[in-house]
Amino acid sequence: MSSRRQVLSYLLSATGSIACCTGLTAQTYPSRPIRLIVPFPPGGVNDTIARPWAERMRQQLGPIFIENIGGAGGAVGAAAAARSSPDGYTLLLAPEGTLLVTPIASKRPIYDWESFEPVAILVKSAVGFVVHPSAPFRTLKDAASFAKSKPSTLSYATAGVGTSNHLVGELFKSLAGVPDVVHIPYRGSGPALNDLIAGQVQFGTVVVTGSVLALHRTKKLHLIAVSSRTRLRAQPDVPTAVDEGFSNLIWEGFHGVFAPAKAGTEIVTRLANANRSVMAEKAFQTFLLESGLEPEPDSTPQEVRRMVSSEVERWTPVIRDIGLQLE
């Protein structure tokens, strides 16, 4: 009997110790630097968001370092994040193309959105159609007409296979009836923009950022249409694709922060609370708006989960219908 009491006492003590340590871990998180994976090379829209966001989050959480892991439309970096320990010390900042389009369109997906625990949506975004000044068209209608009149001569640049840029480009081809427009994927929007500016490619689809707006305003590139339902507040002179007669060419994307699946509720809550403090800053909201992005200051993990689930249901048949398939 005495031995049983000793064993029970030991087990109760051990259970209490585990509970204590678990609570201590949640209370002290984070106790070391956090790695924020951006699944594209430096210089694109993801960096435009990630670097100022991480700088502000450091005031809430301590050191955060950004690791750019490009390739396969963000899939390489996203897979690295999905494989990481769900301890809150590896996070992913990614667009909807990487999170949704790539897994849906892949023949053999190596992750899906259920591989992640939502923290917050930071911004909503639009894809823009841009052309080099040497291009023989200045409207989306004229781009379609040019592609029809000269088959197999027009190509378009994107940030990579499976990105939102790619999906919007393929939607344009489908709706305009120009299936032979050639897709040229890059390893991020930065490299794609560099070749567009240099005139190596005349036409492209890119997520609208402050850099894209600056290139439009200085006439180094022409932003001829955007994929959002309404015109951008930062550049209202640019028509939507709907304005140009493509009534179903609507894509409003997002960029969000995600932890690996099974990250603890306490960790996700800590991250979400810190994010809301950062996103409440008016100066940061102004910066994002001027960058052509729409800030989402009140995002919660629960809302993100519902929204992403809805987007998966919405876009899965569209992706299948246009025949977008990734290796």
C-alpha positions as CSV (number, residue, x, y, z in Angstrom):
1,M,0.0,0.0,0.0
2,S,2.8,2.3,0.9
3,S,4.5,1.6,-2.4
4,R,1.3,2.4,-4.3
5,R,1.0,5.7,-2.4
6,Q,4.6,6.5,-3.3
7,V,4.0,5.8,-7.0
8,L,0.8,7.8,-7.1
9,S,2.5,10.7,-5.3
10,Y,5.3,10.6,-7.8
11,L,2.9,10.6,-10.8
12,L,0.9,13.5,-9.4
13,S,4.1,15.4,-8.8
14,A,5.3,14.7,-12.3
15,T,2.0,15.8,-13.8
16,G,2.2,19.0,-11.8
17,S,5.7,19.6,-13.0
18,I,4.7,19.0,-16.7
19,A,1.7,21.5,-16.3
20,C,4.0,24.0,-14.6
21,C,6.6,23.7,-17.4
22,T,4.0,23.9,-20.1
23,G,2.6,27.0,-18.6
24,L,6.0,28.5,-18.2
25,T,6.8,27.8,-21.8
26,A,3.7,29.7,-22.9
27,Q,4.4,32.5,-20.6
28,T,8.0,33.0,-21.6
29,Y,7.5,32.6,-25.4
30,P,9.5,33.7,-27.3
31,S,12.7,33.2,-25.4
32,R,15.0,33.1,-28.5
33,P,14.9,34.6,-32.1
34,I,12.1,33.8,-34.5
35,R,12.7,32.8,-38.1
36,L,10.3,34.3,-40.6
37,I,10.4,32.5,-43.9
38,V,9.6,34.5,-47.0
39,P,9.2,32.0,-49.8
40,F,10.5,34.3,-52.6
41,P,13.8,36.2,-53.3
42,P,14.4,39.7,-51.9
43,G,12.9,42.6,-53.7
44,G,9.3,41.7,-54.3
45,V,6.0,42.4,-52.6
46,N,6.6,39.8,-49.9
47,D,9.7,41.7,-48.7
48,T,7.8,45.0,-49.0
49,I,5.5,43.7,-46.3
50,A,7.8,41.4,-44.3
51,R,10.6,43.7,-43.5
52,P,8.7,46.6,-41.9
53,W,6.3,44.2,-40.3
54,A,9.2,42.2,-38.7
55,E,10.8,45.4,-37.5
56,R,7.7,46.4,-35.7
57,M,7.1,42.9,-34.4
58,R,10.6,42.9,-32.8
59,Q,9.3,45.5,-30.4
60,Q,6.7,43.0,-29.3
61,L,8.5,39.7,-29.4
62,G,12.3,40.3,-29.6
63,P,14.6,39.3,-32.5
64,I,13.0,38.2,-35.7
65,F,15.2,37.3,-38.7
66,I,14.0,36.9,-42.3
67,E,15.1,34.0,-44.4
68,N,14.2,34.3,-48.1
69,I,13.8,30.8,-49.6
70,G,12.7,31.2,-53.2
71,G,11.7,28.6,-55.8
72,A,8.7,26.9,-57.4
73,G,6.3,29.8,-56.9
74,G,7.0,29.9,-53.1
75,A,6.5,26.1,-52.7
76,V,10.1,25.5,-51.6
77,G,10.0,28.0,-48.7
78,A,6.4,27.0,-47.7
79,A,7.5,23.3,-47.6
80,A,10.4,24.2,-45.4
81,A,8.1,26.1,-43.0
82,A,5.6,23.2,-43.0
83,R,8.3,20.7,-42.0
84,S,9.5,22.9,-39.1
85,S,8.9,22.3,-35.5
86,P,5.5,23.8,-34.4
87,D,7.1,25.6,-31.5
88,G,6.5,29.1,-32.7
89,Y,10.1,29.8,-33.7
90,T,9.5,29.3,-37.4
91,L,6.8,31.3,-39.2
92,L,5.8,31.7,-42.8
93,L,4.8,35.0,-44.5
94,A,3.2,34.0,-47.8
95,P,0.6,35.0,-50.4
96,E,-2.5,33.1,-51.2
97,G,-1.0,31.8,-54.4
98,T,1.6,29.8,-52.4
99,L,-0.8,28.8,-49.8
100,L,-3.8,27.8,-52.0
101,V,-3.1,27.8,-55.7
102,T,0.1,25.7,-55.6
103,P,-1.3,22.8,-53.6
104,I,-4.6,22.7,-55.5
105,A,-2.9,22.7,-58.9
106,S,0.0,20.4,-58.0
107,K,0.0,16.8,-59.2
108,R,1.8,15.7,-56.1
109,P,1.4,18.4,-53.5
110,I,4.1,18.4,-50.7
111,Y,1.9,20.5,-48.4
112,D,-1.6,22.1,-48.3
113,W,-3.0,24.9,-46.3
114,E,-3.9,22.5,-43.5
115,S,-0.1,22.1,-43.0
116,F,-0.3,25.5,-41.3
117,E,-1.9,27.2,-38.3
118,P,-3.3,30.7,-39.2
119,V,-2.0,33.7,-37.3
120,A,-3.3,36.7,-39.3
121,I,-3.9,38.2,-42.7
122,L,-1.8,41.3,-42.9
123,V,-3.0,42.8,-46.2
124,K,-5.3,42.3,-49.2
125,S,-3.8,42.9,-52.6
126,A,-4.5,43.1,-56.3
127,V,-2.6,41.7,-59.3
128,G,-1.7,44.3,-61.9
129,F,-1.2,43.9,-65.6
130,V,2.0,45.9,-66.6
131,V,3.6,46.6,-70.0
132,H,6.9,47.9,-71.1
133,P,6.7,51.3,-72.9
134,S,7.8,49.6,-76.1
135,A,4.7,47.3,-76.1
136,P,2.2,48.1,-79.0
137,F,-0.7,48.2,-76.6
138,R,-1.8,50.3,-73.6
139,T,-5.1,48.6,-72.5
140,L,-6.0,45.1,-71.5
141,K,-8.5,44.9,-74.4
142,D,-5.7,45.9,-76.9
143,A,-3.4,43.3,-75.3
144,A,-6.0,40.6,-76.1
145,S,-6.5,41.9,-79.6
146,F,-2.7,41.9,-80.2
147,A,-2.4,38.4,-79.0
148,K,-5.2,37.3,-81.3
149,S,-3.8,39.1,-84.3
150,K,-0.3,37.7,-83.8
151,P,-0.6,34.2,-82.3
152,S,2.3,32.9,-80.3
153,T,4.2,36.2,-80.2
154,L,3.1,37.5,-76.9
155,S,4.5,36.3,-73.6
156,Y,3.9,37.3,-70.0
157,A,6.2,37.4,-66.9
158,T,5.2,36.3,-63.4
159,A,6.7,35.7,-60.0
160,G,6.6,32.0,-60.6
161,V,4.5,29.0,-61.4
162,G,1.5,28.6,-59.1
163,T,1.6,32.2,-57.9
164,S,-1.5,34.4,-57.9
165,N,0.2,36.3,-60.8
166,H,0.2,33.0,-62.8
167,L,-3.4,32.2,-62.0
168,V,-4.6,35.7,-63.0
169,G,-2.5,35.5,-66.2
170,E,-4.1,32.1,-67.1
171,L,-7.6,33.5,-66.3
172,F,-6.9,36.4,-68.7
173,K,-5.8,33.9,-71.4
174,S,-9.0,31.8,-70.9
175,L,-11.4,34.7,-70.8
176,A,-9.7,36.6,-73.7
177,G,-9.5,33.4,-75.8
178,V,-5.7,33.7,-76.3
179,P,-4.4,30.3,-75.2
180,D,-1.0,30.6,-76.9
181,V,0.2,33.5,-74.8
182,V,3.4,32.1,-73.3
183,H,4.0,32.1,-69.6
184,I,7.5,33.1,-68.4
185,P,7.9,32.2,-64.7
186,Y,10.6,33.9,-62.6
187,R,11.8,33.1,-59.1
188,G,10.0,36.1,-57.6
189,S,8.4,39.4,-58.6
190,G,11.7,41.3,-58.2
191,P,13.5,39.4,-61.0
192,A,10.3,39.5,-63.2
193,L,10.1,43.3,-62.8
194,N,13.8,43.7,-63.6
195,D,13.3,42.0,-67.0
196,L,10.1,44.0,-67.6
197,I,11.9,47.2,-67.0
198,A,14.8,46.2,-69.2
199,G,12.3,45.3,-72.0
200,Q,13.4,41.6,-72.0
201,V,9.6,40.8,-71.8
202,Q,6.9,43.3,-72.7
203,F,3.9,42.1,-70.7
204,G,3.5,40.8,-67.1
205,T,1.3,40.2,-64.2
206,V,2.6,41.3,-60.8
207,V,1.2,42.0,-57.3
208,V,0.7,45.8,-57.1
209,T,3.2,47.4,-54.6
210,G,4.6,50.9,-54.1
211,S,7.5,49.9,-56.4
212,V,5.0,49.0,-59.2
213,L,3.1,52.3,-58.7
214,A,6.4,54.3,-58.8
215,L,7.4,52.6,-62.0
216,H,3.9,53.4,-63.4
217,R,4.1,57.0,-62.3
218,T,7.6,57.5,-63.8
219,K,6.4,55.7,-67.0
220,K,9.2,53.1,-66.8
221,L,6.3,50.6,-66.9
222,H,2.6,51.1,-67.6
223,L,0.0,49.6,-65.2
224,I,-2.9,49.0,-67.5
225,A,-5.4,47.2,-65.3
226,V,-5.8,45.6,-61.9
227,S,-7.6,42.4,-60.8
228,S,-9.5,43.9,-57.8
229,R,-13.2,44.5,-57.7
230,T,-12.7,48.3,-57.4
231,R,-10.0,50.7,-58.4
232,L,-7.0,51.1,-56.1
233,R,-7.2,54.0,-53.7
234,A,-3.5,54.6,-54.3
235,Q,-4.0,54.8,-58.1
236,P,-7.6,55.4,-59.1
237,D,-6.8,56.3,-62.7
238,V,-5.9,52.6,-63.4
239,P,-9.0,50.7,-64.6
240,T,-10.0,47.3,-63.2
241,A,-10.1,44.3,-65.5
242,V,-13.9,44.4,-65.2
243,D,-13.8,48.0,-66.5
244,E,-11.9,46.6,-69.5
245,G,-14.7,44.2,-70.2
246,F,-13.4,41.1,-68.5
247,S,-16.3,40.7,-66.0
248,N,-15.0,37.5,-64.4
249,L,-11.4,38.5,-64.1
250,I,-11.4,39.3,-60.4
251,W,-8.7,38.3,-57.9
252,E,-8.2,39.9,-54.5
253,G,-5.4,38.2,-52.8
254,F,-3.9,38.3,-49.4
255,H,-0.6,38.0,-47.6
256,G,-0.7,36.4,-44.2
257,V,1.4,34.9,-41.4
258,F,1.2,31.2,-40.6
259,A,2.8,28.8,-38.1
260,P,3.4,25.1,-38.8
261,A,0.3,23.0,-38.0
262,K,-0.2,22.0,-34.4
263,A,1.5,25.1,-33.0
264,G,-0.1,25.6,-29.6
265,T,-3.0,27.9,-29.0
266,E,-1.1,29.9,-26.5
267,I,1.7,30.6,-29.1
268,V,-0.7,31.5,-31.9
269,T,-2.6,33.8,-29.5
270,R,0.6,35.5,-28.5
271,L,1.6,36.1,-32.1
272,A,-1.9,37.3,-33.1
273,N,-2.1,39.8,-30.2
274,A,1.3,41.1,-31.1
275,N,0.3,41.4,-34.7
276,R,-2.9,43.4,-33.9
277,S,-0.8,45.9,-31.9
278,V,1.5,46.4,-34.9
279,M,-1.3,46.6,-37.5
280,A,-3.1,49.2,-35.4
281,E,-0.3,51.7,-36.0
282,K,-1.7,54.4,-38.3
283,A,1.7,55.1,-39.8
284,F,2.1,51.5,-40.8
285,Q,-1.4,51.4,-42.3
286,T,-0.6,54.5,-44.3
287,F,2.7,52.9,-45.6
288,L,0.8,49.8,-46.7
289,L,-2.0,51.9,-48.4
290,E,0.6,53.9,-50.3
291,S,2.2,50.6,-51.4
292,G,-1.1,49.7,-53.1
293,L,-2.1,47.2,-50.4
294,E,-5.1,47.1,-48.1
295,P,-4.2,46.6,-44.4
296,E,-6.3,44.1,-42.3
297,P,-5.8,45.4,-38.8
298,D,-8.5,43.3,-37.1
299,S,-7.6,39.9,-38.5
300,T,-7.9,36.9,-36.1
301,P,-6.8,33.2,-36.5
302,Q,-10.4,32.0,-36.4
303,E,-11.4,34.4,-39.2
304,V,-8.4,33.5,-41.3
305,R,-9.3,29.8,-41.1
306,R,-12.9,30.4,-42.2
307,M,-11.8,32.7,-45.0
308,V,-9.1,30.4,-46.4
309,S,-11.5,27.4,-46.3
310,S,-13.9,29.4,-48.3
311,E,-11.3,30.5,-50.8
312,V,-10.2,26.8,-51.3
313,E,-13.8,25.9,-52.1
314,R,-14.1,28.8,-54.5
315,W,-10.9,28.5,-56.4
316,T,-10.5,24.7,-56.7
317,P,-13.1,24.3,-59.5
318,V,-11.7,27.5,-61.3
319,I,-8.2,26.1,-61.3
320,R,-9.4,22.8,-62.6
321,D,-11.5,24.4,-65.2
322,I,-8.7,26.5,-66.7
323,G,-6.4,23.4,-66.7
324,L,-3.7,24.9,-64.4
325,Q,-1.6,22.0,-63.4
326,L,1.8,22.0,-61.7
327,E,4.4,19.2,-61.6
